[in-house]
């Protein structure tokens, strides 16, 4: 999962939400990205391994009417985790026509869980955050599969807010038939959205203090 790939997915009767996709996996990256009505910076800092279970996928969808953002983290390290991540990415591409974020997670979960795995092997679990932004309305719909919550900087209030209270869906690959829910919020000019994996929160300071999600949210406000 080292190479960045761009796929042209045309809008058709069978795929009305057709997308153009930009994705990459466990690689060192820092680049500016522009999606439909959004722009931002993408930063990826892998661990010591050259392969792993993290990947991002960015979509420009619906003939440039919407954008989708996916960040996933498969349990484990090295080749085993990268294979799981590759499977999840392939399924995300297959189900790209599902505009509803919660339906996308449910489809991913059922496909991975029902595919089965060798007896005695560890569960192939993956945390996922997926969000879809509508350029015309400014609405952002999002859903979680146990992934760290996004953080929103509301420019008019000059305050950071965690997004997704109560969205506690299980990880992908745990139990088939699970339901996920989505929430929505309107993104306004000047707002900033932080989307990250637990690699940004599950760390310790030099004096041994655990950062965690709450500590991470406080970082932008510290002097």
JOBEL-V281165 format. One record per helix or strand of 2 or more residues. SS is the DSSP state (H for helix, E for strand). FROM is the first residue (numbers start at 0). LEN is the number of residues. Records with the same first field share a line. If there is no record, write none. Layout:
SS=FROM-LEN + FROM-LEN
//
This chain:
E=4-4 + 18-6 + 28-7 + 37-7 + 53-8 + 65-9 + 125-9 + 138-8 + 149-5 + 158-5 + 182-4 + 191-3
H=77-17 + 100-14 + 211-8
//
